[in-house]
Amino acid sequence: MAQLTLKNLGKSFDGTDVIADLSLDVADGELVCLLGPSGSGKSTVLRMVGGFETPERGAILIDGEDVTDVPPEKRPTGMVFQSHALWSHMSVADNVAFGLKLRRLPKAEIRRQVTEALDLVGLGDFGARRVWQLSGGQQQRVAIARALVLKPKILLLDEPFASLDQHLRERLREELRDIQRRLGITTLFVTHGQDEALALADRIIVLRGGEIEQAASPDRMYRSPETRFVAGFIGSMNFPACDMRGGRADHPLFPVEAVVPNGPIELAIRPEALTVSPGRSAGMSARVHRQTDYGTHLLLDIVLEDGARLKAMCPPSGAFEAGQEVGLSASHVALFRDGVKLAEVRPDQRAGLREVAHV
Ligand SMILES: Nc1ncnc2c1ncn2[C@@H]1O[C@H](COP(=O)(O)OP(=O)(O)OP(=O)(O)O)[C@@H](O)[C@H]1O
């Protein structure tokens, strides 16, 4: 199918750099999610790839061919927007057929391709309906069919499911993933939902202030965030602070040995990496402040003696009471200083935690 290359892209609005110098390779058939907070430049990157914004610097290549100055309608890209921009008075089939008509394909061929595209998104029987007669999820499926019917080399989606309720969003996400795999189409998907990115992507690109903060598989992004920003942005994370002295973090609950220069650090601990047991911790008192039952797990809000708050995930069977004193231990801790990861440590039977990976 197709490979996408972004080379040193730069874009500013009103004299302010929104994208400073962004380079990215998307492999043939890969689904890449651009993830980041509002205003981080995700849509701007996508719109530049689609030809709706012009970069001031850099180049966009599709299969090695420079398309930077090619207008959107001539690019081998198909775009799906959050607001699907369908013509509500027209039939579903006519909406999907629109681009093919512009290409002046024979009528019978248009009908065949429209049917094929609607079948692909599970709307084979809906061709004659008016768009306004469809649900939000069905309308978004039509928008995807309309993009795919033109057989683009690259599929671009800008928060396509953001306006749908959670169940529908999850279903459409799975359907899109199936379609994308079946077609093997190279895809760039913009979202600010980390769960969406974790569920969909082959690779996640976290954008922050128009720059790539980290690029990694969902698994790696979750298990081994490289920066404090990514650690806090993806999933839930506790960040108890302490000092590093003589190769030892002096946190009373989470003593960590690591080759890290002395000075203040933050320990990054996932709620599911904390083990909570009844009784008092050796180093410092910790009490359950609140317990929320999510069915699949309990989420404990724990207050430490020094006032710090931690979230801990427990099996649904291990209920605690508010105010109960508990013991805590961590199975995986990363050390951050000035926003950057210094080391990652896992437990050791002899001495609590010791360093296993030094970054
Ligand atoms: N046409 C425009 N004119 C002026 N500023 C713009 C324009 N488009 C985007 N911007 C600015 O560029 C920055 C990046 O915007 P962009 O829409 O790419 O971010 P985003 O990460 O997609 O955010 P969101 O998740 O809110 O859609 C923002 O500060 C935005 O205000």
The ligand as a MOL file (V3000), in Angstrom:
LIG
                    3D

  0  0  0     0  0            999 V3000
M  V30 BEGIN CTAB
M  V30 COUNTS 31 33 0 0 0
M  V30 BEGIN ATOM
M  V30 1 N -6.4660 28.3210 11.4020 0
M  V30 2 C -5.8470 28.6710 12.5310 0
M  V30 3 N -5.5690 29.9510 12.8040 0
M  V30 4 C -4.9070 30.3130 13.9390 0
M  V30 5 N -4.4860 29.4390 14.8720 0
M  V30 6 C -4.7400 28.1320 14.6610 0
M  V30 7 C -5.4230 27.6810 13.4880 0
M  V30 8 N -5.5130 26.3310 13.5510 0
M  V30 9 C -4.9320 25.9630 14.7060 0
M  V30 10 N -4.4570 27.0450 15.3650 0
M  V30 11 C -3.7240 27.0100 16.6560 0
M  V30 12 O -2.6830 26.0640 16.5530 0
M  V30 13 C -2.5410 25.3310 17.7480 0
M  V30 14 C -2.6590 23.8340 17.4450 0
M  V30 15 O -3.9810 23.5860 17.0270 0
M  V30 16 P -4.4940 22.1350 16.6270 0
M  V30 17 O -5.9170 22.2580 16.2450 0
M  V30 18 O -3.5600 21.5350 15.6590 0
M  V30 19 O -4.3420 21.3810 18.0190 0
M  V30 20 P -4.9500 19.9810 18.4580 0
M  V30 21 O -3.8630 19.2830 19.1850 0
M  V30 22 O -5.5450 19.2890 17.3040 0
M  V30 23 O -6.0570 20.4390 19.4880 0
M  V30 24 P -7.5570 19.8860 19.7440 0
M  V30 25 O -7.3960 18.5570 20.4350 0
M  V30 26 O -8.1560 20.9200 20.6410 0
M  V30 27 O -8.2270 19.7800 18.4090 0
M  V30 28 C -3.5790 25.8500 18.6950 0
M  V30 29 O -2.9740 26.7830 19.5590 0
M  V30 30 C -4.5880 26.5170 17.7910 0
M  V30 31 O -5.2240 27.5850 18.4490 0
M  V30 END ATOM
M  V30 BEGIN BOND
M  V30 1 1 1 2
M  V30 2 1 2 3
M  V30 3 2 2 7
M  V30 4 2 3 4
M  V30 5 1 4 5
M  V30 6 2 5 6
M  V30 7 1 6 7
M  V30 8 1 6 10
M  V30 9 1 7 8
M  V30 10 2 8 9
M  V30 11 1 9 10
M  V30 12 1 10 11
M  V30 13 1 11 12
M  V30 14 1 11 30
M  V30 15 1 12 13
M  V30 16 1 13 14
M  V30 17 1 13 28
M  V30 18 1 14 15
M  V30 19 1 15 16
M  V30 20 2 16 17
M  V30 21 1 16 18
M  V30 22 1 16 19
M  V30 23 1 19 20
M  V30 24 2 20 21
M  V30 25 1 20 22
M  V30 26 1 20 23
M  V30 27 1 23 24
M  V30 28 2 24 25
M  V30 29 1 24 26
M  V30 30 1 24 27
M  V30 31 1 28 29
M  V30 32 1 28 30
M  V30 33 1 30 31
M  V30 END BOND
M  V30 END CTAB
M  END
